[in-house]
Amino acid sequence: MPIDFHGETIEARVPSPDGSEVTVRTVEVRRDPLLGTSSRIAEGVKLQRADPEALARLQAPDPRCPFCGDGLEARTPRIDPAISAEPRIRQGEAVLFPNLVPYSQYAAVAIFTRRHWLAVDAFSEALIADNLGASLRYVRAVHEADPDARHCAWNVNYLFPSGGSLPHPHAQVFVDPFATTMMRLQSEAGERYFHEHGSSFWDDLAETERRAGTRFLWDVGSTAWMTAFAPIGFNDVRAVVRGKATLLELDEADVADLATGMARVLRGYAALGFNSFNASLASGPLDGSASFRVNLTMVTRTAMLPYYRSDAMYLERLHWEAAVGRTPETCAADLRRESPA
């Protein structure tokens, strides 16, 4: 399998104030095996850990929250009847409705539960599966109503450090005629790989990582879980759904497998001291792709604290290059230990 994991280590030499000693720190520059983008693993880079006291004010029910209680129907918009006969899509505790701040043409919000607060390790398999299931029903309805809406993803920003605007746990559904930059780069690079090697990059990646073992986490049914060789964020975990190119191809078993793996990762994140995260489940174009595989990316963010430092700086936002403090191999070992199969 022609996947190249390429990295180079460089040294930074820093003399002490009086010049009597020299501190040597290493920086490992790794190339993403699909996109060719680079990330840096730098000694001394740290992510702030959780402080339970900082979360106290967020945990109580908030009468101003539009997603809480019986007021949800009065405060959230309805789905366009041209898309769905259901004004809001419900599945288990999940409720989906259009997003008042549309990041895509058919943007939607799907709350995980009417409860205002969930700890990271309280995102259960059932809550995740129902939320994803409701979101997939919406994606299917949108695509049937508008076949030009070919690009979609299921996304989570949890707590303010992740970019979330409300602590109430929710996912955001992206459906649009135009792919995001990452969707486009993944799709184009995946097509090139497929034409050069005759196989899907993501299938080859899962098998290569499984054989190597150092970054591989678990097989969960149809899904393979691993840490990213060249991470785009802290504690970067990836999952690949075997044989499925688009979100519309996922069946109930695939959804259950993704939910099981994601809940397991979140329990590991919580055990390691993190309470804020981002996740994105990416789809190939809905009109079909032989090369693409549905894949999930999850990263931790700076923990929610009274005064917190963002973990995104000039490198991440302006140079598209992540700088993290621990190797993916260490992260994988920690997650296997803290959240075993």
C-alpha positions, 0 to 999 in steps of 0.5 A: 500500500503506497502510503508515505508517512514522512516526517523530519526532526529539527532542533532549536538551540536556545542559549540561557540568559548568561550564555552558560547553557544551551537548551535544545528543543526538537520540532518534528515536521510531519506531512499529511499522507493525503493532502501534503499539508504539514503539522508540527509536534513541538516540545513545550506546546501544551493544551490547558486541562479542565477545571470543574469549577469553571463549568459550574455556571454553564451546567444549570438550566438557562431560561434564555437558551433557545434549545431548552424546555418547552419553548423550543418550538416557539423559538426555533424555525421550521423546516421548509415544507418543500424539503420535509413534511416534518417541521422539525425532525425528531429521533430519540432525544434529538431534534433538528431544525434550520439554523438561524445563522446559515453557514450553508444553503441548507444549514441545520442544528440538531440538539442532542437532548433537551437537557442543557448540559452534558459532560463530555463523557455523557455523550452516550452512544444512543444520543450520538446515534439519534442525532446523526440519524436525524441529521442523515434524514435531513440530508437525504430530504434536502438532496431529494428536494435540491440535487445541486446540494451535493456537499454535506458534513455533520459537525460539532462545536462543543463549548466556547473554546471550540467556537460553540456559541451555546453550551447546550449540546448540539450538532450542525449540519452543512448541506450546500452546492459548494464544498468547503476547502477541506472537502474539496482538497480531500475529494481532489486528492482522493481522486488522484490517489485512486487513479494512481493506485486503483484503490481508495486512500482511506481504505489503504490508510485504515489497513496500513495503520492497523498493521503498524499498530502505533496509532491504531485505536480500534475496529468498531464494526464497519469503522476503523479508528486511529490518531492522525499521523500529521494532526490538524489539532490536539489529540486528533482522532480519525475514523474511516467507514469502510466501503461507504462514500457518502453520508447517504450510504450509511445504514443503521449499523454504520451509524451505531458503529460511529456512535460507539467509537465517538462515545469511546473517544469522548470518554478518553478525552474526558479522562485525559482532562479535556472538556471542549472538542470539535468533530466533523463527519465528511461525505463525498459528493452525494452524486457519487464517488468511487474513491471517497470514504466517509471519514470523521475527524475529532480534536480537543480544544483548550479546556473551558476555564474562566480565562483560557488561551485559544489553541489556534494561533497564526500557524493554524488560522493563517498558515493552515499548519497545526502545532501540537505538543504530543505525538499521535502515537502517545495520544493513541496509547493514552486513548487505548488506556483511558477508554479501552474497547 
